[in-house]
Amino acid sequence: MPDSLRLLIAESETVQDRERRRQSTGRSSGESYMATLQTICPNAECELVRPVEPGGNARPAQDLAAYDAVFLTGSPMHVYRETPEVRRQLEFMRAVFEAATPSFGSCAGLQVAVAAAGGTVRECRRGHEVAFARRILRTEAGQTHPLLAGRPSVYDAGAIHSDEVEVLPSEGATLLATNGVTRVQAAEVRFGHGVFWGVQYHPELPLSEIADALRRQGDDLIEQGLARTWTDVEDQASLIEALGREPDRRDLAWRLGVDDQVADPRLRQTELRNFIEHLVLPTRSGRGRG
Protein backbone atom coordinates (compact mmCIF):
# COMPACT_ATOMS: atom_id res chain seq x y z
CA MET A 1 0.00 0.00 0.00
CA PRO A 2 1.31 3.50 -0.79
CA ASP A 3 2.37 5.68 2.11
CA SER A 4 0.89 8.97 0.94
CA LEU A 5 -2.85 8.24 1.11
CA ARG A 6 -5.03 10.90 2.72
CA LEU A 7 -7.84 9.14 4.59
CA LEU A 8 -10.76 10.85 6.32
CA ILE A 9 -12.68 8.97 9.03
CA ALA A 10 -16.16 10.35 9.72
CA GLU A 11 -17.43 9.36 13.15
CA SER A 12 -21.20 9.24 13.57
CA GLU A 13 -21.40 8.76 17.34
CA THR A 14 -22.93 11.45 19.52
CA VAL A 15 -20.87 12.83 22.39
CA GLN A 16 -22.75 10.61 24.86
CA ASP A 17 -22.33 7.45 22.79
CA ARG A 18 -18.67 8.20 22.22
CA GLU A 19 -17.94 8.56 25.93
CA ARG A 20 -19.91 5.42 26.75
CA ARG A 21 -17.88 3.48 24.20
CA ARG A 22 -14.62 4.89 25.51
CA GLN A 23 -15.50 3.78 29.02
CA SER A 24 -15.72 0.14 27.90
CA THR A 25 -13.27 0.02 24.98
CA GLY A 26 -10.90 2.89 25.58
CA ARG A 27 -11.55 4.59 22.25
CA SER A 28 -14.30 5.91 20.04
CA SER A 29 -15.51 4.21 16.86
CA GLY A 30 -13.48 6.65 14.75
CA GLU A 31 -10.36 6.00 16.79
CA SER A 32 -10.86 2.25 16.36
CA TYR A 33 -11.24 2.73 12.60
CA MET A 34 -8.10 4.82 12.48
CA ALA A 35 -6.09 2.19 14.38
CA THR A 36 -7.12 -0.52 11.92
CA LEU A 37 -6.45 1.62 8.84
CA GLN A 38 -2.98 2.39 10.19
CA THR A 39 -2.22 -1.34 10.30
CA ILE A 40 -3.21 -1.59 6.62
CA CYS A 41 -1.54 1.65 5.48
CA PRO A 42 1.01 2.40 8.24
CA ASN A 43 2.15 5.77 6.90
CA ALA A 44 -1.12 7.08 5.54
CA GLU A 45 -2.30 10.47 6.75
CA CYS A 46 -5.50 9.82 8.73
CA GLU A 47 -7.84 12.56 9.91
CA LEU A 48 -10.92 12.22 12.12
CA VAL A 49 -14.04 14.37 11.82
CA ARG A 50 -17.40 14.29 13.60
CA PRO A 51 -20.05 15.65 11.20
CA VAL A 52 -22.92 14.79 13.58
CA GLU A 53 -21.79 17.58 15.90
CA PRO A 54 -22.33 21.31 15.32
CA GLY A 55 -18.95 22.59 14.20
CA GLY A 56 -17.72 18.99 14.02
CA ASN A 57 -15.27 19.71 11.18
CA ALA A 58 -17.59 18.54 8.39
CA ARG A 59 -16.20 19.37 4.96
CA PRO A 60 -17.77 20.87 1.82
CA ALA A 61 -17.47 18.81 -1.35
CA GLN A 62 -14.56 20.84 -2.73
CA ASP A 63 -12.51 20.05 0.38
CA LEU A 64 -13.55 16.39 0.46
CA ALA A 65 -12.17 15.98 -3.06
CA ALA A 66 -8.68 16.46 -1.62
CA TYR A 67 -8.91 13.14 0.24
CA ASP A 68 -8.24 9.74 -1.30
CA ALA A 69 -11.01 8.03 0.67
CA VAL A 70 -13.69 8.66 3.29
CA PHE A 71 -14.70 6.05 5.87
CA LEU A 72 -17.98 6.14 7.79
CA THR A 73 -18.00 4.44 11.16
CA GLY A 74 -20.68 2.46 12.93
CA SER A 75 -22.68 3.97 15.78
CA PRO A 76 -25.96 3.55 17.70
CA MET A 77 -27.49 6.25 15.48
CA HIS A 78 -30.94 5.44 14.07
CA VAL A 79 -30.85 6.88 10.56
CA TYR A 80 -34.65 6.82 10.19
CA ARG A 81 -35.12 9.32 13.04
CA GLU A 82 -35.44 13.00 12.20
CA THR A 83 -32.78 14.48 14.47
CA PRO A 84 -30.23 17.25 13.91
CA GLU A 85 -27.44 14.66 14.21
CA VAL A 86 -28.93 12.47 11.48
CA ARG A 87 -29.55 15.47 9.19
CA ARG A 88 -25.94 16.63 9.57
CA GLN A 89 -24.61 13.14 8.86
CA LEU A 90 -26.75 12.78 5.72
CA GLU A 91 -25.68 16.20 4.48
CA PHE A 92 -22.07 15.20 4.97
CA MET A 93 -22.57 11.96 3.03
CA ARG A 94 -24.19 13.78 0.13
CA ALA A 95 -21.17 16.09 0.02
CA VAL A 96 -18.92 13.00 -0.13
CA PHE A 97 -20.89 11.71 -3.11
CA GLU A 98 -20.67 15.13 -4.78
CA ALA A 99 -16.90 15.21 -4.25
CA ALA A 100 -16.51 11.88 -6.09
CA THR A 101 -14.17 10.67 -3.35
CA PRO A 102 -14.41 6.88 -2.84
CA SER A 103 -16.19 6.06 0.39
CA PHE A 104 -16.63 3.01 2.59
CA GLY A 105 -18.89 2.39 5.57
CA SER A 106 -19.69 -0.35 8.01
CA CYS A 107 -22.90 -0.91 9.97
CA ALA A 108 -24.46 2.56 10.47
CA GLY A 109 -22.03 3.83 7.81
CA LEU A 110 -23.75 1.64 5.23
CA GLN A 111 -27.15 2.83 6.42
CA VAL A 112 -26.14 6.50 6.18
CA ALA A 113 -24.92 6.12 2.59
CA VAL A 114 -28.08 4.25 1.57
CA ALA A 115 -30.35 6.88 3.13
CA ALA A 116 -28.35 9.75 1.61
CA ALA A 117 -28.81 8.19 -1.84
CA GLY A 118 -32.58 7.70 -1.45
CA GLY A 119 -32.90 4.27 0.16
CA THR A 120 -34.53 3.48 3.51
CA VAL A 121 -33.46 2.05 6.87
CA ARG A 122 -35.55 0.42 9.61
CA GLU A 123 -35.21 -1.52 12.84
CA CYS A 124 -34.23 -5.15 12.26
CA ARG A 125 -37.32 -7.28 11.61
CA ARG A 126 -35.77 -10.71 12.31
CA GLY A 127 -34.02 -9.79 15.53
CA HIS A 128 -30.69 -8.18 16.23
CA GLU A 129 -27.44 -9.63 14.89
CA VAL A 130 -24.98 -9.80 17.75
CA ALA A 131 -21.32 -10.88 17.85
CA PHE A 132 -21.40 -12.51 14.41
CA ALA A 133 -23.43 -12.27 11.22
CA ARG A 134 -23.74 -15.91 10.17
CA ARG A 135 -23.85 -17.55 6.76
CA ILE A 136 -23.42 -14.37 4.73
CA LEU A 137 -24.03 -15.36 1.10
CA ARG A 138 -22.42 -13.56 -1.83
CA THR A 139 -25.06 -12.72 -4.44
CA GLU A 140 -24.47 -13.34 -8.14
CA ALA A 141 -23.17 -9.77 -8.45
CA GLY A 142 -21.12 -10.24 -5.30
CA GLN A 143 -19.35 -13.29 -6.71
CA THR A 144 -17.38 -11.07 -9.09
CA HIS A 145 -17.38 -7.75 -7.25
CA PRO A 146 -13.90 -6.69 -6.03
CA LEU A 147 -15.21 -5.63 -2.60
CA LEU A 148 -15.60 -9.31 -1.66
CA ALA A 149 -12.57 -10.69 -3.48
CA GLY A 150 -11.07 -13.47 -1.37
CA ARG A 151 -14.21 -14.14 0.64
CA PRO A 152 -15.71 -17.62 0.24
CA SER A 153 -19.21 -17.91 -1.20
CA VAL A 154 -20.57 -18.17 2.37
CA TYR A 155 -18.83 -16.67 5.40
CA ASP A 156 -19.32 -15.21 8.89
CA ALA A 157 -18.22 -11.78 10.11
CA GLY A 158 -18.13 -9.78 13.33
CA ALA A 159 -21.36 -7.79 13.69
CA ILE A 160 -23.61 -6.07 16.18
CA HIS A 161 -26.61 -4.04 15.01
CA SER A 162 -30.28 -3.44 15.69
CA ASP A 163 -31.11 -1.57 12.45
CA GLU A 164 -30.87 -2.66 8.83
CA VAL A 165 -31.24 -1.38 5.28
CA GLU A 166 -34.86 -1.82 4.27
CA VAL A 167 -34.67 -0.78 0.61
CA LEU A 168 -31.60 0.07 -1.43
CA PRO A 169 -31.74 3.20 -3.63
CA SER A 170 -33.80 2.57 -6.76
CA GLU A 171 -30.90 3.53 -9.04
CA GLY A 172 -27.18 2.93 -8.79
CA ALA A 173 -27.25 0.31 -6.02
CA THR A 174 -26.09 -3.31 -6.22
CA LEU A 175 -26.73 -5.94 -3.56
CA LEU A 176 -23.50 -7.92 -3.03
CA ALA A 177 -24.18 -10.12 0.00
CA THR A 178 -27.13 -11.21 2.13
CA ASN A 179 -28.12 -13.67 4.87
CA GLY A 180 -31.21 -15.01 6.59
CA VAL A 181 -31.34 -12.24 9.20
CA THR A 182 -30.42 -9.07 7.30
CA ARG A 183 -31.04 -8.89 3.57
CA VAL A 184 -28.41 -6.21 2.83
CA GLN A 185 -25.09 -7.37 4.22
CA ALA A 186 -22.91 -5.75 1.54
CA ALA A 187 -23.69 -3.30 -1.25
CA GLU A 188 -22.31 -0.82 -3.74
CA VAL A 189 -24.07 2.54 -4.03
CA ARG A 190 -23.43 4.94 -6.91
CA PHE A 191 -24.98 8.35 -6.42
CA GLY A 192 -24.19 11.59 -8.21
CA HIS A 193 -20.47 11.54 -8.91
CA GLY A 194 -19.57 9.17 -6.08
CA VAL A 195 -19.08 5.46 -5.43
CA PHE A 196 -19.64 3.90 -2.00
CA TRP A 197 -18.86 0.35 -0.91
CA GLY A 198 -20.26 -0.82 2.39
CA VAL A 199 -21.09 -3.72 4.67
CA GLN A 200 -23.51 -4.22 7.55
CA TYR A 201 -20.83 -5.99 9.60
CA HIS A 202 -17.56 -4.69 11.10
CA PRO A 203 -14.31 -5.53 9.26
CA GLU A 204 -12.57 -2.75 11.18
CA LEU A 205 -13.14 -4.14 14.68
CA PRO A 206 -10.79 -6.42 16.60
CA LEU A 207 -12.56 -9.25 18.43
CA SER A 208 -11.86 -7.55 21.76
CA GLU A 209 -14.15 -4.69 20.71
CA ILE A 210 -16.88 -7.09 19.60
CA ALA A 211 -16.66 -8.54 23.12
CA ASP A 212 -16.87 -5.06 24.64
CA ALA A 213 -19.96 -4.33 22.53
CA LEU A 214 -21.68 -7.40 23.98
CA ARG A 215 -20.97 -6.17 27.47
CA ARG A 216 -22.28 -2.67 26.68
CA GLN A 217 -25.49 -4.12 25.27
CA GLY A 218 -26.02 -6.94 27.75
CA ASP A 219 -29.49 -5.79 28.81
CA ASP A 220 -30.58 -5.72 25.17
CA LEU A 221 -29.21 -9.23 24.57
CA ILE A 222 -31.25 -10.55 27.47
CA GLU A 223 -34.36 -8.72 26.28
CA GLN A 224 -33.85 -10.18 22.78
CA GLY A 225 -33.61 -13.69 24.22
CA LEU A 226 -30.03 -14.12 23.03
CA ALA A 227 -28.85 -14.55 26.61
CA ARG A 228 -30.69 -15.46 29.78
CA THR A 229 -28.41 -13.81 32.32
CA TRP A 230 -25.49 -11.42 32.51
CA THR A 231 -23.34 -14.46 33.21
CA ASP A 232 -24.25 -15.78 29.76
CA VAL A 233 -23.27 -12.45 28.22
CA GLU A 234 -19.94 -12.41 30.02
CA ASP A 235 -19.17 -16.03 29.13
CA GLN A 236 -19.69 -15.34 25.42
CA ALA A 237 -17.77 -12.08 25.54
CA SER A 238 -14.87 -13.79 27.31
CA LEU A 239 -14.65 -16.50 24.63
CA ILE A 240 -14.60 -13.90 21.85
CA GLU A 241 -12.00 -11.84 23.69
CA ALA A 242 -9.81 -14.90 24.23
CA LEU A 243 -9.96 -15.80 20.52
CA GLY A 244 -8.87 -12.26 19.69
CA ARG A 245 -5.79 -12.72 21.89
CA GLU A 246 -5.03 -16.19 20.50
CA PRO A 247 -6.48 -16.50 16.99
CA ASP A 248 -4.89 -19.93 16.48
CA ARG A 249 -6.88 -21.49 19.34
CA ARG A 250 -8.95 -24.09 17.48
CA ASP A 251 -10.84 -24.99 20.64
CA LEU A 252 -12.13 -21.41 21.02
CA ALA A 253 -13.06 -21.19 17.32
CA TRP A 254 -14.92 -24.50 17.67
CA ARG A 255 -16.84 -23.33 20.74
CA LEU A 256 -17.83 -20.10 18.96
CA GLY A 257 -18.60 -21.89 15.70
CA VAL A 258 -16.31 -19.68 13.58
CA ASP A 259 -13.39 -20.24 11.21
CA ASP A 260 -10.42 -18.19 10.00
CA GLN A 261 -12.71 -15.66 8.30
CA VAL A 262 -13.45 -14.44 11.82
CA ALA A 263 -10.37 -15.52 13.77
CA ASP A 264 -7.65 -14.24 11.42
CA PRO A 265 -7.27 -10.42 11.74
CA ARG A 266 -6.13 -10.01 8.14
CA LEU A 267 -9.09 -11.97 6.77
CA ARG A 268 -11.49 -9.99 8.96
CA GLN A 269 -10.22 -6.84 7.23
CA THR A 270 -10.79 -8.22 3.71
CA GLU A 271 -13.30 -5.58 2.61
CA LEU A 272 -11.17 -2.67 3.83
CA ARG A 273 -8.12 -3.98 2.00
CA ASN A 274 -10.14 -4.61 -1.17
CA PHE A 275 -11.68 -1.14 -1.05
CA ILE A 276 -8.26 0.49 -0.88
CA GLU A 277 -6.70 -1.74 -3.53
CA HIS A 278 -9.57 -1.91 -6.03
CA LEU A 279 -11.30 1.48 -5.67
CA VAL A 280 -9.16 3.99 -3.78
CA LEU A 281 -5.86 3.43 -5.59
CA PRO A 282 -7.31 3.36 -9.14
CA THR A 283 -9.35 6.51 -8.42
CA ARG A 284 -6.28 8.20 -6.96
CA SER A 285 -4.28 7.33 -10.06
CA GLY A 286 -7.07 8.64 -12.29
CA ARG A 287 -6.94 11.94 -10.42
CA GLY A 288 -3.24 12.16 -11.23
CA ARG A 289 -1.98 11.58 -7.72
CA GLY A 290 0.45 8.79 -8.52
C-alpha positions in Angstrom: 0.0 0.0 0.0 1.3 3.5 -0.8 2.4 5.7 2.1 0.9 9.0 0.9 -2.9 8.2 1.1 -5.0 10.9 2.7 -7.8 9.1 4.6 -10.8 10.8 6.3 -12.7 9.0 9.0 -16.2 10.4 9.7 -17.4 9.4 13.2 -21.2 9.2 13.6 -21.4 8.8 17.3 -22.9 11.4 19.5 -20.9 12.8 22.4 -22.7 10.6 24.9 -22.3 7.4 22.8 -18.7 8.2 22.2 -17.9 8.6 25.9 -19.9 5.4 26.7 -17.9 3.5 24.2 -14.6 4.9 25.5 -15.5 3.8 29.0 -15.7 0.1 27.9 -13.3 0.0 25.0 -10.9 2.9 25.6 -11.5 4.6 22.3 -14.3 5.9 20.0 -15.5 4.2 16.9 -13.5 6.6 14.8 -10.4 6.0 16.8 -10.9 2.3 16.4 -11.2 2.7 12.6 -8.1 4.8 12.5 -6.1 2.2 14.4 -7.1 -0.5 11.9 -6.4 1.6 8.8 -3.0 2.4 10.2 -2.2 -1.3 10.3 -3.2 -1.6 6.6 -1.5 1.6 5.5 1.0 2.4 8.2 2.1 5.8 6.9 -1.1 7.1 5.5 -2.3 10.5 6.8 -5.5 9.8 8.7 -7.8 12.6 9.9 -10.9 12.2 12.1 -14.0 14.4 11.8 -17.4 14.3 13.6 -20.0 15.6 11.2 -22.9 14.8 13.6 -21.8 17.6 15.9 -22.3 21.3 15.3 -19.0 22.6 14.2 -17.7 19.0 14.0 -15.3 19.7 11.2 -17.6 18.5 8.4 -16.2 19.4 5.0 -17.8 20.9 1.8 -17.5 18.8 -1.4 -14.6 20.8 -2.7 -12.5 20.0 0.4 -13.5 16.4 0.5 -12.2 16.0 -3.1 -8.7 16.5 -1.6 -8.9 13.1 0.2 -8.2 9.7 -1.3 -11.0 8.0 0.7 -13.7 8.7 3.3 -14.7 6.0 5.9 -18.0 6.1 7.8 -18.0 4.4 11.2 -20.7 2.5 12.9 -22.7 4.0 15.8 -26.0 3.5 17.7 -27.5 6.3 15.5 -30.9 5.4 14.1 -30.9 6.9 10.6 -34.7 6.8 10.2 -35.1 9.3 13.0 -35.4 13.0 12.2 -32.8 14.5 14.5 -30.2 17.2 13.9 -27.4 14.7 14.2 -28.9 12.5 11.5 -29.6 15.5 9.2 -25.9 16.6 9.6 -24.6 13.1 8.9 -26.7 12.8 5.7 -25.7 16.2 4.5 -22.1 15.2 5.0 -22.6 12.0 3.0 -24.2 13.8 0.1 -21.2 16.1 0.0 -18.9 13.0 -0.1 -20.9 11.7 -3.1 -20.7 15.1 -4.8 -16.9 15.2 -4.2 -16.5 11.9 -6.1 -14.2 10.7 -3.4 -14.4 6.9 -2.8 -16.2 6.1 0.4 -16.6 3.0 2.6 -18.9 2.4 5.6 -19.7 -0.4 8.0 -22.9 -0.9 10.0 -24.5 2.6 10.5 -22.0 3.8 7.8 -23.8 1.6 5.2 -27.2 2.8 6.4 -26.1 6.5 6.2 -24.9 6.1 2.6 -28.1 4.3 1.6 -30.4 6.9 3.1 -28.4 9.8 1.6 -28.8 8.2 -1.8 -32.6 7.7 -1.4 -32.9 4.3 0.2 -34.5 3.5 3.5 -33.5 2.0 6.9 -35.6 0.4 9.6 -35.2 -1.5 12.8 -34.2 -5.2 12.3 -37.3 -7.3 11.6 -35.8 -10.7 12.3 -34.0 -9.8 15.5 -30.7 -8.2 16.2 -27.4 -9.6 14.9 -25.0 -9.8 17.8 -21.3 -10.9 17.8 -21.4 -12.5 14.4 -23.4 -12.3 11.2 -23.7 -15.9 10.2 -23.9 -17.5 6.8 -23.4 -14.4 4.7 -24.0 -15.4 1.1 -22.4 -13.6 -1.8 -25.1 -12.7 -4.4 -24.5 -13.3 -8.1 -23.2 -9.8 -8.5 -21.1 -10.2 -5.3 -19.3 -13.3 -6.7 -17.4 -11.1 -9.1 -17.4 -7.7 -7.3 -13.9 -6.7 -6.0 -15.2 -5.6 -2.6 -15.6 -9.3 -1.7 -12.6 -10.7 -3.5 -11.1 -13.5 -1.4 -14.2 -14.1 0.6 -15.7 -17.6 0.2 -19.2 -17.9 -1.2 -20.6 -18.2 2.4 -18.8 -16.7 5.4 -19.3 -15.2 8.9 -18.2 -11.8 10.1 -18.1 -9.8 13.3 -21.4 -7.8 13.7 -23.6 -6.1 16.2 -26.6 -4.0 15.0 -30.3 -3.4 15.7 -31.1 -1.6 12.4 -30.9 -2.7 8.8 -31.2 -1.4 5.3 -34.9 -1.8 4.3 -34.7 -0.8 0.6 -31.6 0.1 -1.4 -31.7 3.2 -3.6 -33.8 2.6 -6.8 -30.9 3.5 -9.0 -27.2 2.9 -8.8 -27.3 0.3 -6.0 -26.1 -3.3 -6.2 -26.7 -5.9 -3.6 -23.5 -7.9 -3.0 -24.2 -10.1 0.0 -27.1 -11.2 2.1 -28.1 -13.7 4.9 -31.2 -15.0 6.6 -31.3 -12.2 9.2 -30.4 -9.1 7.3 -31.0 -8.9 3.6 -28.4 -6.2 2.8 -25.1 -7.4 4.2 -22.9 -5.7 1.5 -23.7 -3.3 -1.3 -22.3 -0.8 -3.7 -24.1 2.5 -4.0 -23.4 4.9 -6.9 -25.0 8.3 -6.4 -24.2 11.6 -8.2 -20.5 11.5 -8.9 -19.6 9.2 -6.1 -19.1 5.5 -5.4 -19.6 3.9 -2.0 -18.9 0.3 -0.9 -20.3 -0.8 2.4 -21.1 -3.7 4.7 -23.5 -4.2 7.5 -20.8 -6.0 9.6 -17.6 -4.7 11.1 -14.3 -5.5 9.3 -12.6 -2.7 11.2 -13.1 -4.1 14.7 -10.8 -6.4 16.6 -12.6 -9.3 18.4 -11.9 -7.6 21.8 -14.1 -4.7 20.7 -16.9 -7.1 19.6 -16.7 -8.5 23.1 -16.9 -5.1 24.6 -20.0 -4.3 22.5 -21.7 -7.4 24.0 -21.0 -6.2 27.5 -22.3 -2.7 26.7 -25.5 -4.1 25.3 -26.0 -6.9 27.8 -29.5 -5.8 28.8 -30.6 -5.7 25.2 -29.2 -9.2 24.6 -31.2 -10.6 27.5 -34.4 -8.7 26.3 -33.8 -10.2 22.8 -33.6 -13.7 24.2 -30.0 -14.1 23.0 -28.9 -14.5 26.6 -30.7 -15.5 29.8 -28.4 -13.8 32.3 -25.5 -11.4 32.5 -23.3 -14.5 33.2 -24.3 -15.8 29.8 -23.3 -12.4 28.2 -19.9 -12.4 30.0 -19.2 -16.0 29.1 -19.7 -15.3 25.4 -17.8 -12.1 25.5 -14.9 -13.8 27.3 -14.7 -16.5 24.6 -14.6 -13.9 21.8 -12.0 -11.8 23.7 -9.8 -14.9 24.2 -10.0 -15.8 20.5 -8.9 -12.3 19.7 -5.8 -12.7 21.9 -5.0 -16.2 20.5 -6.5 -16.5 17.0 -4.9 -19.9 16.5 -6.9 -21.5 19.3 -8.9 -24.1 17.5 -10.8 -25.0 20.6 -12.1 -21.4 21.0 -13.1 -21.2 17.3 -14.9 -24.5 17.7 -16.8 -23.3 20.7 -17.8 -20.1 19.0 -18.6 -21.9 15.7 -16.3 -19.7 13.6 -13.4 -20.2 11.2 -10.4 -18.2 10.0 -12.7 -15.7 8.3 -13.5 -14.4 11.8 -10.4 -15.5 13.8 -7.6 -14.2 11.4 -7.3 -10.4 11.7 -6.1 -10.0 8.1 -9.1 -12.0 6.8 -11.5 -10.0 9.0 -10.2 -6.8 7.2 -10.8 -8.2 3.7 -13.3 -5.6 2.6 -11.2 -2.7 3.8 -8.1 -4.0 2.0 -10.1 -4.6 -1.2 -11.7 -1.1 -1.0 -8.3 0.5 -0.9 -6.7 -1.7 -3.5 -9.6 -1.9 -6.0 -11.3 1.5 -5.7 -9.2 4.0 -3.8 -5.9 3.4 -5.6 -7.3 3.4 -9.1 -9.3 6.5 -8.4 -6.3 8.2 -7.0 -4.3 7.3 -10.1 -7.1 8.6 -12.3 -6.9 11.9 -10.4 -3.2 12.2 -11.2 -2.0 11.6 -7.7 0.5 8.8 -8.5 
